[in-house]
Amino acid sequence: MKFKLISFVVVLICLLCVVYAGLSSIYRSEGRVISPEAQAKIEEFCDQHGIDMPKLPDFLTQ
């Protein structure tokens, strides 16, 4: 019984760490999925190779 409780606590701590890491990552990016630098690199790549890039969705660049 003690082993199951300890295992449950360890799994719970790991789960909370993963959730916290994900939330802090979203917070650091300030809601953007793609940073302005990454967006500029993507646009430059498309221009170099003659790819007609569609407008990125707002949720990626806000």
The 8 nearest C-alpha neighbors of each residue, nearest first, counted from 0:
[[1, 3, 2, 4, 5, 6, 7, 8],
 [0, 2, 4, 3, 5, 6, 7, 8],
 [1, 3, 5, 0, 4, 6, 7, 8],
 [4, 2, 6, 0, 1, 5, 7, 8],
 [5, 3, 7, 1, 6, 2, 8, 0],
 [4, 6, 8, 2, 7, 3, 1, 9],
 [7, 5, 3, 9, 4, 8, 2, 10],
 [6, 8, 4, 10, 5, 9, 3, 11],
 [7, 9, 11, 5, 6, 10, 12, 4],
 [10, 8, 6, 12, 11, 7, 5, 13],
 [11, 9, 13, 7, 12, 8, 14, 6],
 [12, 10, 8, 14, 9, 13, 7, 15],
 [11, 13, 15, 9, 14, 10, 8, 16],
 [14, 12, 10, 16, 11, 15, 9, 17],
 [13, 15, 11, 17, 16, 12, 10, 18],
 [14, 16, 18, 12, 17, 13, 19, 11],
 [17, 15, 19, 13, 14, 18, 20, 12],
 [16, 18, 20, 14, 15, 19, 21, 13],
 [17, 19, 15, 21, 20, 16, 22, 14],
 [18, 20, 16, 22, 21, 17, 23, 15],
 [21, 19, 17, 23, 18, 22, 24, 16],
 [22, 20, 24, 18, 19, 23, 17, 25],
 [21, 23, 19, 25, 24, 20, 26, 18],
 [22, 24, 26, 20, 25, 21, 19, 27],
 [25, 23, 21, 27, 22, 26, 20, 28],
 [24, 26, 22, 28, 23, 27, 30, 21],
 [25, 27, 23, 29, 24, 28, 22, 30],
 [28, 26, 24, 29, 25, 23, 30, 22],
 [27, 29, 25, 31, 26, 30, 24, 32],
 [30, 28, 26, 27, 31, 25, 32, 61],
 [29, 31, 28, 25, 32, 26, 61, 58],
 [32, 30, 28, 33, 61, 60, 59, 29],
 [31, 33, 59, 30, 34, 60, 28, 58],
 [34, 32, 31, 59, 60, 37, 38, 35],
 [33, 35, 37, 36, 38, 31, 32, 60],
 [34, 36, 38, 37, 39, 33, 60, 40],
 [37, 35, 39, 34, 38, 40, 33, 41],
 [38, 36, 40, 34, 39, 35, 33, 41],
 [37, 39, 35, 41, 36, 40, 34, 42],
 [38, 40, 42, 36, 37, 41, 43, 35],
 [41, 39, 37, 43, 38, 42, 44, 36],
 [42, 40, 38, 44, 43, 39, 37, 45],
 [41, 43, 39, 45, 44, 40, 46, 38],
 [44, 42, 40, 46, 41, 45, 39, 47],
 [43, 45, 41, 47, 46, 42, 40, 48],
 [44, 46, 50, 42, 48, 43, 47, 49],
 [47, 45, 43, 49, 44, 48, 42, 50],
 [48, 46, 44, 45, 49, 43, 50, 42],
 [47, 49, 45, 46, 50, 44, 43, 51],
 [48, 50, 46, 47, 45, 51, 44, 52],
 [51, 49, 45, 48, 52, 46, 47, 44],
 [52, 50, 49, 53, 45, 46, 48, 42],
 [51, 53, 50, 54, 45, 42, 55, 46],
 [54, 52, 55, 51, 56, 50, 42, 45],
 [55, 53, 56, 52, 57, 51, 42, 60],
 [54, 56, 53, 57, 59, 60, 52, 58],
 [57, 55, 58, 59, 54, 60, 61, 53],
 [56, 58, 60, 59, 61, 55, 54, 31],
 [57, 59, 61, 56, 60, 31, 32, 30],
 [60, 58, 32, 57, 31, 33, 56, 61],
 [59, 61, 57, 31, 58, 33, 32, 56],
 [60, 31, 58, 57, 59, 30, 32, 29]]
